[in-house]
Amino acid sequence: MTPGGSSVVPADAGRGLVRLVVAVLEVVHELLERQALRRVEAETLTPQQIEDLGQALIALQSQFAELREALGIHGPTGIQLPVDVTRLIHPDSPDRF
């Protein structure tokens, strides 16, 4: 029993942790995609780098899908960044996304 009187089932805690880890990975993937788009829009990449980046993001998305499937999570968790991370770091910066 926990101090509040409720019991924690280890399997439930494990599933919650797995969903949390998958959600964090999805947020990281979203950040990588946004960064890639900024670099493409800023024209700082060669055509080959753009192609390589696109292929890497597609492969990463596929690996995340396989991970979710292996962990019994069907589809994305739906967790998204609730705030603009750039504004957390630089509150006075203009919109970058």
N, C-alpha and C positions, 0 to 999 in steps of 0.2 A: 504494500500500500504506500502511496505517496503521502506527504504531510497533509494534503487536503482531503484525504480519505478515499481517493479514487485509485483504482489499480491500473497499471499500464501493461498492456499485453505486448510482449517483445515483438511479435510478428507485426502488430499494428505500427509500432515505433519504427520498425525496419522498413515497412512500406512507405511510411511518411518520409523517412530519410531518403529513400530511393527517389521518390517524387521530387523532393527538394533538390537533390543532385541533378536530376534531369532538367528541372526548371532552371537551375543555375547555368547548365550547359546551353540551354536554349537562349538564355539572355546573352551569354558570351557569343553565341552564333549570331544573334541579332546585332550585337556591337561590331562584330567582324564584317558583317554585310554592310552596315552603315559606313564603316571606315573605308571599305572597298569602293562604295559608291562615291564617297567624297574624293577619293584619289582619282577615280575615273573622271569625275566631273571637273576636277582641277587640272586634268590633262598632264598628270605627272608620271603616267605609265606608258610604256610602249605597247603597241598592239599585241605583241607576244605576252607581255606581262598581264595584260587585261585578260587574254585567253587563259593563261595559267591560273590566274586568280579565280576566274569563273569556274574552271574545272575543279579547283580546290574546294570552292564553296559548295559545288554540287556533290562532290565526294563526301564532304563533311556532313551535309544534310542527309545523305544516304546512310552514313555511319550512325548518325543520331537516330534515324528511323530503325535501324537494326538494333541499336542499344535499347530503345524503348520497347521494341518487340520482345527482346530477350528478357527484359525486366517485367514484362506483362503490362506495360503502359501503352494503351492503344491511342495513337494520335498525339499531337502536341499537348502539353499540359495547359496551354492557354495563358501561361504566366508571361507577362510582358513588362517592360520597364515602365513603372508608373510615373517617372519623372525624367526629365532631360538630364542625363549624367553630366553633360558639358556644363550645364548651369549649376550643378552641384559643385563642380570643381572651380568654375569661373562664373560666378553669379552675374557679372555685368556683361557677359559676352552675348552677341546677337544669336538668333537661331542658327544652328548649323545643320540641322537634320531636315 
